[in-house]
Structure formats: C-alpha cells, structure tokens
Amino acid sequence: MSLVTNAMRIVSKTRPTVLASQANYHEKVIDHYENPRNVGSLDKNDPSVGTGIVGAPACGDVMKLQIKVDENGKIIDAKFKTFGCGSAIASSSLATEWINGKTVDYAEKIKNDQIAKELCLPPVKLHCSSESMY
C-alpha cells in the first residue's frame, strides 16, 4: 500500500471525529486550520530571511516563523510551520496574513490578544495565539 493511500485511509477514518470536535471552534479558526495560509519555509541561507522558533510547553505546540524583509524593513514574505492544535495553526496562519506586506515595526506591535480576539479563541486557548507573536 502506498504512503498516500495509507494516509487517505487513516484520514477517512478520523475525519468524522475531527468534524465533531470543530463545533467548539469559531468558523475563523476552522477556516485557517483547514486552509492555512503561508505554510512552508523560506531559504534560511538568504540574508534577508529571519527565522524564529517558539513553543508552548502547556500543550506541546511548536511554531517556526520565517520572514523575508526588504531593504526598507518591509516584510515581503512570511511562512510558518506549526506542529500543534488547531488554534495554534490558525493563529500562525492569521499572523502571517497580518504581517505580509507590513513593516517589521508594525509586525512587532501585533499582540497575541489581537489574534485571539480575531479568531474568537476561548481563554483556555490564549497560549496558542501567543506563539504566533513571539
């Protein structure tokens, strides 16, 4: 059995459980979780690329965020890879949308509570939005 076939078999068995648990999340979280924006990596050897890695021990989430900055301090690309819960993935996705095309100074002023508010995250999930803003 191919790797893809096996993965599809596993997904088809687990998908109903995932959908049932989505009732606890706002549609914005579900959208960013199911259709994350800017997933991937940039060339770490490119001098205009900065890389940050953060984690939240509370739930084991880990996020890698990379930004590519032009000579004027404008973020011309942002990519992320997050291993964790749906809220962490959604927060990372939204954060990259908010910072793409903005200056580094602007991006540094974004706070996790703004991300959490936009995604309607419950208080128990606030630590997930914190990762996206370190």
C-alpha positions in Angstrom: 0.0 0.0 0.0 1.4 3.4 -1.0 2.1 6.1 1.6 -0.6 8.3 0.1 -3.2 5.5 0.0 -2.4 4.7 3.6 -2.7 8.3 4.7 -6.0 8.7 2.9 -7.3 5.6 4.6 -6.4 7.0 8.0 -7.8 10.4 7.3 -11.1 9.0 6.1 -11.4 7.1 9.4 -10.6 10.0 11.6 -12.3 12.8 9.7 -15.8 12.4 11.4 -14.1 12.8 14.8 -12.3 16.0 13.7 -15.6 17.4 12.4 -17.4 16.7 15.6 -14.8 18.5 17.7 -15.0 21.5 15.4 -18.3 22.6 17.0 -16.2 24.1 19.8 -14.3 26.4 17.4 -15.3 29.6 15.7 -15.6 29.4 11.9 -12.5 31.6 11.5 -10.4 29.0 13.4 -11.8 26.2 11.3 -11.1 28.1 8.1 -7.4 28.9 9.0 -6.9 25.3 10.3 -8.4 23.6 7.2 -6.9 26.2 4.7 -3.8 27.6 6.4 -2.2 30.5 4.6 1.5 30.8 4.0 2.6 27.3 5.2 6.1 26.5 4.2 9.7 27.5 4.5 12.0 30.2 3.2 15.6 29.8 2.3 17.4 30.0 5.7 20.7 30.9 3.9 19.1 34.0 2.4 20.5 37.0 4.3 17.1 38.8 4.1 15.3 35.9 5.8 14.9 35.7 9.6 13.8 32.6 11.4 12.2 32.2 14.8 11.1 29.0 16.6 8.9 29.1 19.7 7.0 26.5 21.7 4.3 26.4 24.4 5.1 23.7 27.0 1.4 23.8 28.2 0.2 21.9 25.1 3.4 20.9 23.2 2.9 23.2 20.3 5.9 24.4 18.3 6.0 27.1 15.6 8.6 28.1 13.2 8.1 31.5 11.6 10.2 32.9 8.8 10.0 36.4 7.3 11.8 37.9 4.3 12.5 41.6 4.7 13.4 44.1 2.0 15.9 46.9 2.3 13.2 49.2 3.6 12.2 47.0 6.5 9.0 45.7 4.7 8.1 42.0 5.2 7.8 40.8 1.6 7.1 37.1 2.5 6.2 35.2 5.7 6.0 31.4 6.1 5.2 29.2 9.0 5.2 25.6 10.1 3.3 24.8 13.3 3.0 21.5 15.0 0.2 21.6 17.4 -3.5 22.1 18.0 -5.9 23.8 15.6 -5.9 27.1 17.5 -2.1 27.3 17.2 -2.2 26.5 13.4 -5.0 29.1 12.9 -3.1 31.7 14.9 0.1 31.2 12.9 -1.8 31.4 9.6 -3.6 34.6 10.6 -0.4 36.2 11.9 1.3 35.6 8.6 -1.6 37.2 6.8 -1.4 40.2 9.0 2.3 40.8 8.7 2.8 40.1 4.9 3.4 43.5 3.2 3.8 45.3 6.5 6.9 46.8 8.1 8.8 44.9 10.8 8.0 47.8 13.2 4.2 47.2 12.5 4.5 43.5 13.0 6.3 43.8 16.3 3.3 45.8 17.7 0.8 43.0 17.0 -0.2 41.3 20.3 -1.5 37.8 20.8 -4.7 39.1 22.3 -5.5 40.7 18.9 -5.0 37.4 17.2 -7.1 35.6 19.8 -9.9 38.2 19.5 -10.0 38.0 15.7 -10.2 34.2 15.9 -12.6 34.2 18.9 -10.4 31.9 20.9 -11.6 30.9 24.3 -9.3 31.9 27.3 -8.1 28.3 27.6 -6.5 28.7 24.1 -4.8 32.1 24.5 -1.4 30.4 24.8 -1.8 29.2 21.3 -2.1 32.7 19.9 1.0 33.7 22.0 3.3 31.5 19.9 2.4 33.4 16.7 3.6 36.7 18.2 7.0 35.9 19.8 
